[in-house]
């Protein structure tokens, strides 16, 4: 028994070592699921870094480079903020999130920039790329040239909006370098980074950057999300003349993203800029790149195990609701009490205050000036477009009943001995037939409608009648009448619409 205890005791260190090793590996895997970086904008000094040079899918933070290249073109005089760009079929076909403007719509560069920085509009990103460079491929070349010039050695762009693409890669380090360049090189365009909300028609769209108006000092830049990357953000905050830039890639939710970035910024501002309070990690440019593949977080972020579908609009309020026990009504007194306790015990979330807009809502519009193009909500335009397609797809005979019904009362029953009626005519007597031929009132509505003289000539060729012969109503039936083999089309037209009309109206 003693020996057994001794053997078990000797085996304990090995088991413990294996357990510790497994835990360390698990922790490393979890750590690799996010990338974080905090720097000073002026000096580029690194204040905090976790996996900062690990390759990552940028998602919509790509639009920071799209705005940078566009504004550089404006500054160089290639285009102006008032230049009109056109929504091409390629732009309109982009996946949401987007504005949904119709093909051929025109918008100024100024308004398009506002939509991509606030609404993260994928269609407007493509419209800008085509307006600046002529095509997505040409614009991507300009993006990559700018990245190379800035020293973004881990970044490659293939599209201007960040929609999923295996070749589109960046890192927290590179995004911090880009953000720093924006504030240093383009200070006159700071207004584009901190717009609280935009308005188009009756729609008001709030900025996805939930730190704006909630964390003191936040004044830009951009969020991003695709399933493969998780929730990303590049954000700037300024206090007492000191600007910090924070980057987070791969957060599990929008709320977690906001809280963790607020934590980073708070630690950075608390240091007061004294270097002895933070360990020296050099400058952002000096961080060594890691040779690895970007992690794919699709299963973790958008997989079946997630309780709710991930979406870019997630906010801290969503996190409060998600943290409640199953079966608890979010609006119940119990939920309010639990939420209050969670906030009280979670200091990071307390860093985010009540939302206060940092700027007035900015109205955007189509055309060169406000009111030059009538405002039409994209959703309404889509409904109208579908309605037009349904009308165009409706069967042509649907218009026939009116014509058929107008001629029906004029028909007189044919005598038993009369020949079958010729298509488009009524049986008449001698005097009536002559009057009808002169006035042309005996015609029906088959298309194309022949003039009376043409119809008389046609009938005389098909059924030659010698001068002085009796009218058709008084003659014996002919042996062969071509019209007898074909049913009257007016009767068919009146029979079909009753069955077809409900189907067309139900679409």
C-alpha positions as CSV (number, residue, x, y, z in Angstrom):
1,X,0.0,0.0,0.0
2,X,2.8,2.4,0.9
3,X,4.7,1.5,-2.3
4,X,1.5,2.2,-4.3
5,X,1.3,5.6,-2.7
6,X,4.9,6.3,-3.4
7,X,4.5,5.4,-7.0
8,X,1.5,7.6,-7.3
9,X,3.4,10.4,-5.7
10,X,6.4,10.0,-8.1
11,X,4.0,10.0,-11.1
12,X,2.3,13.2,-9.9
13,X,5.0,15.6,-11.2
14,X,4.8,14.1,-14.7
15,X,1.0,14.4,-14.7
16,X,1.1,17.9,-13.4
17,X,3.7,18.9,-16.0
18,X,1.5,17.4,-18.8
19,X,-1.5,19.3,-17.4
20,X,0.4,22.5,-17.2
21,X,1.7,22.0,-20.7
22,X,-1.8,21.4,-22.1
23,X,-3.1,24.5,-20.3
24,X,-0.2,26.6,-21.7
25,X,-0.9,25.3,-25.2
26,X,-4.6,26.0,-24.8
27,X,-3.8,29.5,-23.5
28,X,-1.6,30.1,-26.5
29,X,-4.3,29.0,-28.9
30,X,-6.8,31.3,-27.2
31,X,-4.3,34.2,-27.2
32,X,-3.7,33.7,-31.0
33,X,-7.4,34.3,-31.4
34,X,-6.9,38.0,-31.0
35,X,-4.3,40.6,-31.8
36,X,-3.9,43.9,-29.8
37,X,-1.7,46.9,-30.1
38,X,-1.5,50.4,-28.5
39,X,0.9,53.1,-29.7
40,X,1.5,56.9,-29.3
41,X,0.5,58.6,-32.5
42,X,3.2,61.3,-32.4
43,X,6.2,59.1,-31.6
44,X,5.0,55.7,-32.7
45,X,6.2,54.2,-29.4
46,X,4.6,50.9,-28.5
47,X,2.7,50.9,-25.2
48,X,1.1,47.5,-25.4
49,X,1.3,44.6,-27.9
50,X,-0.2,41.1,-28.1
51,X,0.2,39.1,-31.4
52,X,0.6,42.5,-33.0
53,X,2.4,41.2,-36.0
54,X,0.3,38.0,-36.5
55,X,-1.3,38.1,-40.0
56,X,-5.0,38.8,-40.0
57,X,-8.0,39.3,-42.3
58,X,-8.7,43.0,-42.2
59,X,-12.5,43.0,-42.9
60,X,-13.9,46.5,-43.2
61,X,-10.9,48.2,-41.6
62,X,-9.8,47.9,-45.2
63,X,-11.9,51.0,-45.8
64,X,-9.4,53.1,-43.9
65,X,-6.9,52.6,-46.7
66,X,-9.7,53.2,-49.3
67,X,-10.3,56.6,-47.7
68,X,-6.6,57.3,-47.4
69,X,-6.0,56.6,-51.1
70,X,-9.1,58.6,-52.1
71,X,-8.1,61.6,-50.0
72,X,-4.6,61.5,-51.4
73,X,-6.0,61.7,-54.9
74,X,-8.1,64.7,-53.8
75,X,-5.1,66.3,-52.3
76,X,-3.1,65.7,-55.5
77,X,-5.8,67.3,-57.6
78,X,-6.8,64.2,-59.5
79,X,-10.4,64.5,-58.3
80,X,-12.3,66.8,-55.9
81,X,-14.7,66.1,-53.1
82,X,-17.4,67.4,-55.3
83,X,-16.6,65.0,-58.2
84,X,-19.6,62.8,-59.0
85,X,-19.0,59.1,-59.1
86,X,-21.5,56.6,-60.6
87,X,-22.9,53.5,-59.1
88,X,-21.9,50.8,-61.5
89,X,-23.5,47.3,-61.8
90,X,-20.4,45.9,-60.1
91,X,-20.8,48.3,-57.2
92,X,-24.5,47.7,-56.8
93,X,-23.9,43.9,-56.8
94,X,-21.7,44.0,-53.7
95,X,-22.9,42.2,-50.6
96,X,-24.3,44.1,-47.6
97,X,-23.6,46.2,-45.7
98,X,-24.4,48.7,-48.4
99,X,-26.5,51.8,-49.2
100,X,-28.4,50.0,-52.0
101,X,-28.5,52.9,-54.5
102,X,-29.8,52.1,-58.0
103,X,-27.4,51.4,-60.9
104,X,-26.6,54.7,-62.6
105,X,-27.1,56.8,-59.4
106,X,-24.5,59.5,-58.9
107,X,-23.0,60.7,-55.6
108,X,-20.2,63.0,-54.7
109,X,-16.8,61.7,-53.4
110,X,-17.6,63.6,-50.2
111,X,-20.8,61.8,-49.5
112,X,-19.4,58.4,-50.6
113,X,-16.6,58.8,-48.1
114,X,-19.1,59.5,-45.3
115,X,-21.1,56.4,-46.1
116,X,-18.0,54.1,-46.0
117,X,-16.7,55.5,-42.7
118,X,-20.1,55.4,-40.9
119,X,-22.3,52.8,-42.6
120,X,-19.3,50.8,-43.9
121,X,-21.0,50.7,-47.3
122,X,-19.4,48.1,-49.5
123,X,-21.1,49.4,-52.7
124,X,-19.8,52.9,-52.1
125,X,-16.3,51.6,-51.6
126,X,-16.4,50.0,-55.0
127,X,-17.9,53.2,-56.5
128,X,-15.0,55.2,-55.0
129,X,-12.4,52.7,-56.3
130,X,-13.8,52.9,-59.8
131,X,-14.2,56.7,-59.7
132,X,-10.6,57.2,-58.6
133,X,-8.8,54.5,-60.5
134,X,-11.2,53.2,-63.1
135,X,-11.4,49.7,-61.7
136,X,-11.1,47.6,-58.6
137,X,-7.8,46.1,-59.8
138,X,-6.3,49.5,-60.6
139,X,-7.4,50.9,-57.2
140,X,-6.0,47.8,-55.4
141,X,-2.6,48.5,-57.0
142,X,-2.7,52.0,-55.6
143,X,-3.6,50.7,-52.2
144,X,-0.7,48.3,-52.2
145,X,1.7,51.0,-53.5
146,X,0.6,53.2,-50.6
147,X,1.0,50.3,-48.1
148,X,4.6,49.6,-49.4
149,X,5.5,53.3,-49.2
150,X,4.3,53.5,-45.6
151,X,6.2,50.3,-44.5
152,X,3.1,48.1,-44.1
153,X,5.1,45.0,-44.9
154,X,2.5,42.5,-43.9
155,X,-0.4,43.9,-45.9
156,X,-1.9,43.0,-49.3
157,X,-5.1,44.4,-50.7
158,X,-7.3,42.9,-53.5
159,X,-10.6,44.9,-52.9
160,X,-11.5,48.2,-51.4
161,X,-14.2,47.1,-49.0
162,X,-12.7,44.1,-47.1
163,X,-15.2,41.5,-48.2
164,X,-13.8,38.0,-47.7
165,X,-10.7,37.3,-49.9
166,X,-7.9,34.8,-49.0
167,X,-5.2,37.2,-50.4
168,X,-6.4,40.2,-48.4
169,X,-4.2,40.2,-45.3
170,X,-2.9,42.7,-42.8
171,X,-1.7,43.0,-39.1
172,X,-2.3,45.2,-36.1
173,X,1.1,46.6,-36.6
174,X,0.4,47.7,-40.2
175,X,-3.0,49.2,-39.3
176,X,-1.5,51.3,-36.6
177,X,1.1,52.5,-39.1
178,X,-1.7,53.5,-41.5
179,X,-3.7,55.3,-38.8
180,X,-0.7,57.2,-37.7
181,X,0.0,58.3,-41.3
182,X,-3.6,59.5,-41.7
183,X,-3.3,61.9,-38.8
184,X,0.1,63.1,-39.7
185,X,-0.4,63.5,-43.5
186,X,-4.1,64.3,-43.8
187,X,-5.0,66.5,-40.7
188,X,-7.4,68.6,-42.8
189,X,-9.7,65.6,-43.3
190,X,-10.1,64.6,-39.7
191,X,-13.9,65.2,-39.9
192,X,-14.4,62.0,-41.9
193,X,-13.2,59.8,-39.0
194,X,-15.5,60.9,-36.2
195,X,-19.0,61.3,-37.7
196,X,-21.5,60.0,-35.2
197,X,-24.3,59.3,-37.7
198,X,-25.5,60.0,-41.2
199,X,-29.0,60.6,-42.5
200,X,-30.4,59.7,-45.9
201,X,-34.1,60.4,-46.5
202,X,-35.8,59.2,-43.3
203,X,-33.0,56.7,-42.4
204,X,-30.5,57.6,-39.7
205,X,-27.4,55.3,-39.6
206,X,-25.2,55.4,-36.5
207,X,-21.5,54.8,-36.7
208,X,-20.5,51.2,-35.9
209,X,-17.6,52.5,-33.8
210,X,-19.3,52.3,-30.5
211,X,-16.4,54.0,-28.6
212,X,-17.4,57.2,-30.3
213,X,-19.5,59.2,-27.9
214,X,-19.0,56.6,-25.1
215,X,-15.3,56.5,-24.3
216,X,-14.0,60.1,-23.5
217,X,-11.6,61.4,-26.2
218,X,-12.4,58.9,-29.0
219,X,-12.3,60.7,-32.3
220,X,-12.1,57.9,-35.0
221,X,-11.5,55.6,-37.0
222,X,-13.1,52.4,-38.2
223,X,-14.5,49.0,-37.3
224,X,-14.7,45.8,-39.3
225,X,-16.2,42.3,-39.2
226,X,-16.3,39.1,-41.2
227,X,-16.7,35.6,-39.7
228,X,-13.1,34.6,-40.6
229,X,-11.6,37.7,-38.9
230,X,-13.8,38.2,-35.9
231,X,-14.6,41.8,-34.7
232,X,-11.8,44.3,-35.7
233,X,-11.2,47.9,-34.9
234,X,-8.7,50.7,-35.4
235,X,-9.5,53.6,-33.1
236,X,-7.9,56.9,-32.1
237,X,-8.5,58.8,-28.8
238,X,-7.0,62.1,-27.7
239,X,-6.7,63.6,-24.2
240,X,-4.8,66.7,-23.1
241,X,-3.1,67.0,-26.5
242,X,-1.9,63.4,-26.5
243,X,-3.2,61.0,-29.1
244,X,-3.2,57.2,-28.8
245,X,-4.0,54.7,-31.5
246,X,-5.4,51.3,-30.5
247,X,-5.9,48.3,-32.8
248,X,-7.8,45.1,-32.0
249,X,-8.3,42.2,-34.4
250,X,-10.3,39.1,-33.7
251,X,-12.5,40.1,-30.7
252,X,-15.4,37.6,-30.1
253,X,-18.1,40.2,-30.2
254,X,-18.7,43.9,-30.7
255,X,-19.2,44.5,-27.0
256,X,-16.0,42.7,-26.1
257,X,-14.1,44.7,-28.7
258,X,-15.3,48.0,-27.3
259,X,-14.5,47.0,-23.7
260,X,-11.0,45.6,-24.4
261,X,-10.0,48.6,-26.4
262,X,-11.3,51.0,-23.7
263,X,-9.1,49.1,-21.3
264,X,-6.0,49.5,-23.4
265,X,-6.6,53.2,-24.0
266,X,-7.3,53.8,-20.3
267,X,-4.0,52.2,-19.3
268,X,-2.2,54.2,-22.0
269,X,-3.6,57.5,-20.8
270,X,-3.1,56.6,-17.1
271,X,0.7,56.3,-17.8
272,X,0.7,60.1,-18.5
273,X,3.3,59.6,-21.2
274,X,6.1,58.7,-18.8
275,X,8.2,56.1,-20.4
276,X,9.4,54.6,-17.1
277,X,5.8,53.4,-16.4
278,X,5.7,51.2,-19.4
279,X,8.3,48.7,-20.6
280,X,10.2,49.7,-23.7
281,X,9.0,47.8,-26.8
282,X,10.4,50.2,-29.4
283,X,8.4,51.8,-32.1
284,X,5.6,50.3,-34.2
285,X,7.8,50.1,-37.3
286,X,10.4,48.0,-35.3
287,X,8.0,45.2,-34.4
288,X,9.1,42.0,-36.0
289,X,6.7,40.3,-38.4
290,X,5.5,36.7,-37.8
291,X,5.5,34.3,-40.8
292,X,2.2,32.6,-40.4
293,X,-1.2,32.1,-41.9
294,X,-4.1,34.3,-40.7
295,X,-6.4,32.5,-38.3
296,X,-9.8,31.6,-39.6
297,X,-12.3,32.2,-36.8
298,X,-15.4,31.4,-38.8
299,X,-16.5,28.4,-36.6
300,X,-15.8,30.3,-33.4
301,X,-17.5,33.5,-34.5
302,X,-20.3,32.3,-36.8
303,X,-20.5,28.6,-36.0
304,X,-23.4,26.6,-34.6
305,X,-22.1,26.9,-31.1
306,X,-22.7,30.6,-31.0
307,X,-26.0,31.4,-29.3
308,X,-26.9,34.4,-31.6
309,X,-25.8,35.3,-35.1
310,X,-22.7,37.5,-35.1
311,X,-23.3,40.9,-36.7
312,X,-21.2,44.1,-37.1
313,X,-23.8,46.2,-35.2
314,X,-23.3,44.4,-31.9
315,X,-22.9,46.8,-29.1
316,X,-22.3,46.7,-25.3
317,X,-26.0,46.6,-24.8
318,X,-26.1,43.3,-26.8
319,X,-23.4,41.9,-24.5
320,X,-25.6,42.7,-21.4
321,X,-28.5,40.8,-22.9
322,X,-26.3,37.9,-24.0
323,X,-24.9,37.6,-20.5
324,X,-28.3,37.0,-18.9
325,X,-29.2,33.5,-17.7
326,X,-31.4,31.5,-20.1
327,X,-35.1,32.2,-19.8
328,X,-34.7,35.7,-18.3
329,X,-36.7,38.4,-20.1
330,X,-34.2,41.3,-20.9
331,X,-36.9,43.8,-19.9
332,X,-37.9,42.2,-16.6
333,X,-36.9,43.7,-13.2
334,X,-34.7,40.7,-12.6
335,X,-32.8,41.3,-15.8
336,X,-32.3,45.0,-14.9
337,X,-30.9,44.0,-11.4
338,X,-28.6,41.4,-12.9
339,X,-27.3,43.8,-15.5
340,X,-26.6,46.4,-12.8
341,X,-24.7,43.9,-10.8
342,X,-22.7,42.9,-13.9
343,X,-21.7,46.5,-14.7
344,X,-20.9,47.2,-11.0
345,X,-18.6,44.2,-10.9
346,X,-17.0,44.7,-14.3
347,X,-14.8,47.8,-14.3
348,X,-13.9,47.7,-18.0
349,X,-17.5,48.1,-19.1
350,X,-17.8,51.0,-16.7
351,X,-15.3,52.8,-18.8
352,X,-18.0,53.2,-21.5
353,X,-20.5,55.9,-20.5
354,X,-23.9,56.8,-21.9
355,X,-23.9,57.5,-25.6
356,X,-23.4,61.2,-26.4
357,X,-23.0,62.1,-30.1
358,X,-19.7,63.6,-30.9
359,X,-21.0,65.6,-33.8
360,X,-24.4,66.5,-35.4
361,X,-26.0,63.9,-37.7
362,X,-24.7,64.6,-41.2
363,X,-27.2,64.5,-44.1
364,X,-26.0,62.8,-47.3
365,X,-27.7,62.9,-50.7
366,X,-27.4,61.8,-54.3
367,X,-26.5,64.2,-57.1
368,X,-24.3,67.3,-57.0
369,X,-26.3,69.1,-54.4
370,X,-29.0,68.5,-51.9
371,X,-32.4,68.2,-53.6
372,X,-31.0,67.8,-57.1
373,X,-32.1,64.2,-57.1
374,X,-35.4,63.1,-55.5
375,X,-34.8,61.1,-52.3
376,X,-36.0,57.5,-52.7
377,X,-35.3,54.9,-50.0
378,X,-33.3,52.0,-51.4
379,X,-35.9,49.6,-50.0
380,X,-38.7,51.4,-51.7
381,X,-36.8,51.4,-55.0
382,X,-36.2,47.7,-54.7
383,X,-39.9,47.1,-54.1
384,X,-40.8,49.2,-57.2
385,X,-38.2,47.3,-59.3
386,X,-39.7,43.9,-58.2
387,X,-43.2,45.2,-59.0
388,X,-42.2,46.3,-62.5
389,X,-40.6,42.9,-63.1
390,X,-43.8,41.2,-62.0
391,X,-45.9,43.3,-64.3
392,X,-43.6,42.7,-67.2
393,X,-43.7,38.9,-66.5
394,X,-47.6,38.8,-66.4
395,X,-49.2,37.0,-69.4
396,X,-50.2,39.2,-72.4
397,X,-53.8,37.8,-72.6
398,X,-54.6,39.5,-69.4
399,X,-55.5,42.7,-71.3
400,X,-57.9,40.9,-73.7
401,X,-61.1,40.5,-71.6
402,X,-61.9,44.2,-71.9
403,X,-61.8,44.1,-75.7
404,X,-63.7,40.8,-75.8
405,X,-66.4,41.9,-73.5
406,X,-66.9,45.1,-75.5
407,X,-67.6,43.1,-78.7
408,X,-69.7,40.4,-77.1
409,X,-73.0,42.3,-76.8
410,X,-72.9,43.2,-80.5
411,X,-72.9,39.6,-81.7
412,X,-76.2,38.1,-82.9
413,X,-76.8,34.4,-82.9
414,X,-76.1,32.9,-86.3
415,X,-78.9,31.0,-88.0
416,X,-78.6,27.3,-88.0
417,X,-78.1,27.2,-91.7
418,X,-75.4,29.9,-91.7
419,X,-71.8,29.3,-92.4
420,X,-69.3,29.4,-89.4
421,X,-68.4,33.1,-88.7
422,X,-65.2,34.4,-90.2
423,X,-62.8,35.5,-87.5
424,X,-63.4,39.1,-86.6
425,X,-66.7,39.5,-88.3
426,X,-70.4,39.2,-87.4
427,X,-73.1,37.5,-89.5
428,X,-75.1,40.2,-91.4
429,X,-77.9,40.4,-93.9
430,X,-77.5,42.0,-97.4
431,X,-78.2,45.6,-96.3
432,X,-76.4,45.2,-93.0
433,X,-73.3,43.7,-94.7
434,X,-73.0,46.6,-97.1
435,X,-73.3,49.2,-94.3
436,X,-70.8,47.3,-92.2
437,X,-68.3,47.1,-95.0
438,X,-68.6,50.9,-95.5
439,X,-68.4,51.8,-91.8
440,X,-66.0,49.1,-90.6
441,X,-68.0,48.6,-87.4
442,X,-68.2,44.8,-87.7
443,X,-64.6,44.2,-86.8
444,X,-63.5,42.4,-83.6
445,X,-60.2,42.9,-81.8
446,X,-57.7,40.3,-83.0
447,X,-54.2,41.7,-83.5
448,X,-53.1,43.0,-85.9
449,X,-56.4,44.8,-86.7
450,X,-56.9,45.3,-90.5
451,X,-58.5,48.3,-92.0
452,X,-62.0,47.7,-93.6
453,X,-60.7,48.0,-97.2
454,X,-57.8,45.6,-96.5
455,X,-60.1,43.1,-94.7
456,X,-62.5,43.2,-97.6
457,X,-59.7,42.5,-100.1
458,X,-58.4,39.6,-97.9
459,X,-61.9,38.1,-97.6
460,X,-62.5,38.4,-101.3
461,X,-59.3,36.5,-102.0
462,X,-60.0,33.8,-99.5
463,X,-63.7,33.4,-100.5
464,X,-64.2,34.9,-104.0
465,X,-67.9,35.7,-104.5
466,X,-69.3,36.5,-108.0
467,X,-71.2,39.8,-108.4
468,X,-74.9,39.4,-107.6
469,X,-74.5,36.3,-105.4
470,X,-76.4,36.0,-102.2
471,X,-74.7,37.1,-98.9
472,X,-72.9,34.6,-96.8
473,X,-75.8,34.2,-94.4
474,X,-78.0,33.0,-97.2
475,X,-75.6,30.6,-98.9
476,X,-75.2,26.9,-98.2
477,X,-72.2,26.0,-96.0
478,X,-69.0,25.6,-98.0
479,X,-67.3,22.3,-98.1
480,X,-64.1,23.6,-96.6
481,X,-63.6,26.7,-94.4
482,X,-60.1,27.3,-93.0
483,X,-61.4,29.4,-90.1
484,X,-63.6,26.5,-89.0
485,X,-60.6,24.5,-87.8
486,X,-59.3,27.4,-85.5
487,X,-61.2,28.3,-82.3
488,X,-62.2,31.9,-81.9
489,X,-59.3,33.6,-80.1
490,X,-61.6,36.1,-78.4
491,X,-63.4,33.2,-76.6
492,X,-60.0,31.9,-75.5
493,X,-58.9,35.3,-74.2
494,X,-62.1,35.6,-72.1
495,X,-61.7,32.2,-70.6
496,X,-58.0,32.4,-69.5
497,X,-57.6,35.6,-67.5
498,X,-60.0,34.3,-64.8
499,X,-57.4,31.6,-63.9
500,X,-54.3,33.7,-64.5
501,X,-55.2,36.9,-62.8
502,X,-55.0,35.7,-59.2
503,X,-51.5,34.2,-59.9
504,X,-50.2,37.6,-61.1
505,X,-51.6,39.5,-58.2
506,X,-50.2,37.2,-55.6
507,X,-46.6,37.8,-56.6
